[in-house]
């Protein structure tokens, strides 16, 4: 017999399923990124920078928006990546408040080694490519809906 509170069951919570999947992904990424010397958040920074036109880099503000990270989280990541010789932080000559992040030669050279990571992640899911694309699209729609939710 169904209870008036069945919707409160842990196994019915989408947030719990998403959190469990995120933790599982984190474990797989941790293993794969170890050889690259990157943490998962650092990997995300590198992905964003590899997408930018060569040599142009990204302003920290734009990088934060792209990664959905605040400056308090992003700044230490960038400092560690710079200390590891993968990125360079340069203050803008036009606006001293703006800092642009560019890849170093070592950061560029890491890209071919990182190219294997998404393929191994896809394989680890056991999903077909179309299933992964469908899931990503659904999660993007979910994120957009939640960002716009007025509760």
C-alpha positions as CSV (number, residue, x, y, z in Angstrom):
1,X,0.0,0.0,0.0
2,X,1.4,3.4,-1.0
3,X,2.0,5.9,1.7
4,X,1.3,9.7,1.5
5,X,5.1,10.1,2.0
6,X,6.5,7.7,-0.7
7,X,7.8,10.8,-2.5
8,X,10.1,11.4,0.4
9,X,11.9,8.0,0.0
10,X,15.6,8.5,-0.6
11,X,15.5,6.2,-3.7
12,X,13.0,8.6,-5.2
13,X,15.1,11.7,-5.0
14,X,16.6,12.9,-8.2
15,X,19.1,15.0,-6.3
16,X,20.4,11.8,-4.5
17,X,20.7,10.0,-7.9
18,X,22.6,12.9,-9.4
19,X,24.9,13.2,-6.3
20,X,25.6,9.5,-6.4
21,X,26.4,9.6,-10.1
22,X,28.6,12.7,-9.6
23,X,30.6,10.9,-6.8
24,X,31.0,7.8,-9.1
25,X,32.2,10.0,-12.0
26,X,34.6,11.7,-9.6
27,X,36.2,8.4,-8.7
28,X,36.7,7.5,-12.4
29,X,38.0,10.9,-13.3
30,X,40.4,10.9,-10.3
31,X,41.9,7.6,-11.6
32,X,42.2,8.8,-15.2
33,X,43.5,12.3,-14.4
34,X,46.1,11.1,-12.0
35,X,48.5,10.4,-15.0
36,X,47.9,13.9,-16.2
37,X,48.7,15.4,-12.8
38,X,45.3,17.2,-12.8
39,X,42.4,17.3,-10.4
40,X,38.9,17.2,-11.9
41,X,38.4,21.0,-11.4
42,X,41.8,21.7,-12.9
43,X,40.9,19.4,-15.9
44,X,37.7,21.6,-16.4
45,X,39.9,24.7,-16.5
46,X,42.2,23.1,-19.1
47,X,39.2,22.0,-21.2
48,X,37.9,25.6,-21.3
49,X,41.4,26.9,-22.2
50,X,42.0,24.3,-24.9
51,X,38.7,25.5,-26.6
52,X,39.8,29.2,-26.7
53,X,41.7,30.4,-29.9
54,X,45.4,29.5,-29.6
55,X,47.3,32.1,-27.7
56,X,44.3,34.2,-26.7
57,X,43.4,32.7,-23.4
58,X,40.4,33.7,-21.3
59,X,39.7,36.5,-18.8
60,X,39.3,35.0,-15.3
61,X,35.8,36.4,-15.1
62,X,34.7,34.7,-18.4
63,X,36.4,31.4,-17.3
64,X,34.5,31.5,-14.0
65,X,31.2,32.1,-15.8
66,X,32.0,29.3,-18.3
67,X,32.8,26.8,-15.5
68,X,30.1,28.1,-13.1
69,X,32.8,28.8,-10.4
70,X,33.2,31.8,-8.2
71,X,36.5,33.6,-8.0
72,X,37.2,32.2,-4.5
73,X,37.1,28.7,-5.9
74,X,38.8,29.5,-9.3
75,X,41.7,31.6,-8.0
76,X,43.4,28.8,-6.0
77,X,42.9,26.4,-9.0
78,X,44.6,28.8,-11.3
79,X,47.5,29.4,-8.9
80,X,48.1,25.7,-8.7
81,X,48.0,25.3,-12.5
82,X,50.4,28.2,-12.9
83,X,52.7,26.7,-10.2
84,X,52.6,23.5,-12.2
85,X,53.7,25.4,-15.4
86,X,50.4,24.8,-17.3
87,X,49.0,28.3,-17.4
88,X,50.1,31.9,-17.2
89,X,48.1,34.6,-15.4
90,X,48.6,38.1,-17.0
91,X,47.1,41.3,-15.9
92,X,45.5,43.3,-18.7
93,X,47.3,46.4,-19.9
94,X,43.9,48.0,-20.7
95,X,42.2,47.2,-17.4
96,X,44.4,46.3,-14.5
97,X,41.4,44.7,-12.7
98,X,41.2,42.0,-15.4
99,X,43.4,39.0,-15.5
100,X,43.7,36.7,-18.5
101,X,44.7,33.1,-18.3
102,X,46.7,31.6,-21.2
103,X,48.1,28.2,-21.7
104,X,51.8,27.7,-21.6
105,X,53.6,25.4,-24.0
106,X,53.4,22.6,-21.3
107,X,49.6,23.2,-21.1
108,X,49.3,22.9,-24.8
109,X,51.4,19.7,-24.8
110,X,49.0,18.1,-22.3
111,X,46.1,18.3,-24.7
112,X,46.9,15.2,-26.8
113,X,47.3,13.1,-23.6
114,X,44.0,14.4,-22.3
115,X,42.1,13.5,-25.5
116,X,41.8,9.9,-24.3
117,X,40.0,10.9,-21.1
118,X,36.5,11.5,-22.5
119,X,36.7,8.3,-24.6
120,X,37.6,6.3,-21.5
121,X,34.8,8.0,-19.5
122,X,32.3,7.1,-22.2
123,X,33.5,3.5,-22.2
124,X,33.2,3.4,-18.4
125,X,29.5,4.4,-18.5
126,X,28.5,1.4,-20.7
127,X,26.3,3.8,-22.6
128,X,26.1,4.2,-26.4
129,X,27.2,7.5,-27.7
130,X,23.6,8.6,-28.5
131,X,22.6,7.7,-24.9
132,X,25.4,9.9,-23.5
133,X,24.4,12.8,-25.8
134,X,20.7,12.4,-24.8
135,X,21.6,12.4,-21.1
136,X,23.9,15.5,-21.4
137,X,21.1,17.3,-23.3
138,X,18.6,16.4,-20.6
139,X,20.9,17.4,-17.8
140,X,21.6,20.8,-19.6
141,X,17.8,21.3,-19.8
142,X,17.5,20.4,-16.1
143,X,20.2,22.9,-15.1
144,X,18.6,25.6,-17.2
145,X,15.2,24.9,-15.6
146,X,16.6,24.9,-12.1
147,X,18.6,28.1,-12.7
148,X,15.4,29.8,-13.8
149,X,13.1,28.4,-11.1
150,X,11.3,30.9,-9.0
151,X,10.3,29.2,-5.8
